[in-house]
């Protein structure tokens, strides 16, 4: 059948694994060593962010440096401005990319292949793909948030509309959100759609297993076991995994991932380090997120097939006058 799903051997991104990776012991040792290196790197960056954040806080108010460190460590920041949320953004983005970089450095060293191969099958990282993913998905996420707000009105104010926030605070918050959430999105793509998907492929020939394991691990890693949260991230994980396979790299999904996180941080709620209360099941929100993910997958699939379609045969071309 012409439209049948191709076998895993059809995907260049899955064929970058080396022979040494095709064994469970290798995967376990990489997971342990990479995990320890990632935790250490995340801790160092988190400590640096806290120390720098305390310096900024103590330098712009009546707080002493030690008091500022204590407040940041406890997650307590009295009378904070919109720009002050750059601390949480820096913590999430900085710690995430540090952990991912340390992990993937260990994985690349043990596999004997370049770090780039965990990100893309192309000769270099394709920034245009990332920008297209961001440009396409950000308006979609904004529309989701707007529609959900219409159906389920709330008294909450979007971060960008925070009353009394100065232009400088809004600019600092936007810049921090774009930069640090890009780091967080890229880190997750490297670990899940990069290393995990390729490592799973090295252990099984089943394409379904590759995608399902990736989607389940991605959803569980976010720690939200509510029905709505788990199902939506499961759909995102599966959809983005397929897109990575079809495009041969994580660039596009990293941009789409940034769009998802950025839309929430700018239009719904700021990033916080505290554990949020479980959200009640919202069928509309779940349907919107699954539907838009499905639409994105179909759009990418259409583009890939259109690009791969052969042009007209020479005999089909009109004759020259």
Secondary structure, DSSP 8 states (H G I E B T S, - for coil): -TTS---GGG-GGGGG--GGGSSHHHHHHHHHHHHHHHHHHHHHHHHHHHHHHHHHHHHTSS--HHHHHHHHHHT--TT--GGGGHHHHHHHHHHHHHHHHHHHHHHHHHHTS-GGGGTBSSSS--HHHHHHHHHHHHHHHHHHHHHHHHHS--S---GGG-TT--HHHHHHHHHHHHHHHHHHHHHHIIIIIIIIHHHHHHH---HHHHHHHHHHHHHHHTT--SHHHHHHHHHHHHHHHHHHHHHTBSHHHHHHHHHHHHHHHHHT----SS--------HHHHHHHHHHHHHHHHHHHHHHHHHHS----GGGS----
